[in-house]
Amino acid sequence: MLALDNQICFALYAANRAVTARYRPLLAGLGLTYPQYLVMLVLWELDDGGTGPRVSDLGQRLRLDSGTLTPLLKRLEERKLLLRTRRGDDERVVRIALTDAGRELKARAAGIPEQLLCGLDVEPAQLVALRQQLRGLLAVLEQAEPSAQ
């Protein structure tokens, strides 16, 4: 039956909005939006103290195009949380490195995942299973032929 509540897309959309809304007050204390938080998560994960990942690699990991990612990076750079550098021999290659302030923010953000779940009546095992199911769905969707996407 063609009804809104029967659509997987709507369940995913509504859940995404609810999760994002739950993150909003937690991230406000860090001065981050939810998309900026996702960027920082990847940068914290990949931080080796060096030149950092390429913008293209970051976009691939976050599944964001450069038109969406560039303004996020610009705002984070304005806040001195990261530094964008171009490779001398190829100006098209831009790398993203955390600044000391960006690294320090990680410690302040460490409790956010736990705070997000605080007060929810959901077992950790349920969340692990849900994450695995969503990753499986994502893999299937990404492997589908482009004409089916």
N, C-alpha and C positions, 0 to 999 in steps of 0.2 A: 504494500500500500504506500502510495506517495504522500507521506506526512513528515513534517519536520522532525518529530521525535523518533522516527524510524531511520534517520540519516546518521551514519557514522561521522560524516563531516560536521554536523551540527554538535554532536556530543564532544568531538575534539575541539571545536571552536569555543564552545561554552566553557569547557574545562580549562582551556588555555586562558581565556579571559578571567576566570575565577582565580587561577594560580597567579597570573600577573597582578591582579588586584591585591592578592594576599602579600605579594612581594613588595608592592609599592611603599607602604609605610616603613618596612624594614630597610629598604634601600634609601629612603629619604634621608636617614641619618648619615649615610655615606655620601650623599649628594649625587647618587647615580640613578639613572633610569634602568628599567629592566633590560633593554637591549645593551646598554653600556655595561651592565653587570655581566651579561653573557660574554661580551668582548673581554672584560677583565678576567673572567674565569679562565678563558682559553690562554690569555697571556700569563696568568699566574701558573697555570699548568705547564706551559712550555718554557718558562723563564729559566735561562741558564746563565744569566748575568751578561750575556753577549749581545749580539746585534738583533736578536729576536727573529720571529718568523716573518715571512713575506706577507704582504697584504693579501695576495692571492691565496696563500695557504690558509690564512685566517678566515677569509671569505668562504673558502671551500668547507672548512671545519664548521662554520656557523650557518652554512647554506644561505649566505647573503651575497648579493651582487655588489660590485664596487660602488654603484650609485647609492646604495643603502649604507654600506659600510664606511665609506669615506667621511660623511658628515659625523658619524659616531666617533670615528678616530680623531677628527678635527676638534670636536668638543672635549674629548679626553686629553688631547694634547694641550688645548688652551688651559685646562686645569692642571697641567704639568704632571699628569699621571703616566704619560707615555711620550715617546719621541719617535717621529717618523724620519727615516733617513733614506736617501736615494743612493743607489750604487753608482759610483763614479763612471764606470764604463758602460752602464746601461741605465739611463734615467727612468726607464719604465719600471724597474725593480725597486719597490719601496719596502723597507723592513720596519718593523714595529718593535721597539724595545721599551721595557718598563723603566721608569725613573725610580729614584729612591722613594718618592712619595707614592708612586704606584705600588711598589713592593710593600710599603708600610700599610697601605689600605687593606692589603690581604689579611693582616692580623685582625683588623676591625671587622672584616667581613666573615671571618671564620665561623661565627655562631649563627649566621643567617639560615643555613639549611635546617638546623635544629629548631630555631625560632619559628620557622615557617610551619613546621609540623606540630609544634606545641599546641595542644588543645584540639587537635584533630583526632577523631575516633577511628584511626586506621592503623592496622598492624604493619610494622616494618616489612614483614614478608609479603603483604599485599602490594605494597609500593614497589618492592623489588620485582614481583611478578608483573605488575602493570608496566614498569619500565622495560622489561624484557619483551613484553607483547608489543609495546609501541615501537621499540627498536626493530622488531621483526616486521611489523607493518611498514615501517619506513624503508627497510631493505627491499621489501617486495615492491613498493611503489617506485623506488629509485631504479630498480632493475627493469621495470615495465618499459615497453617500447615507447619512444617519444610520442608516437601518434596516439597512444592510449593515455598519455598524461595530460 
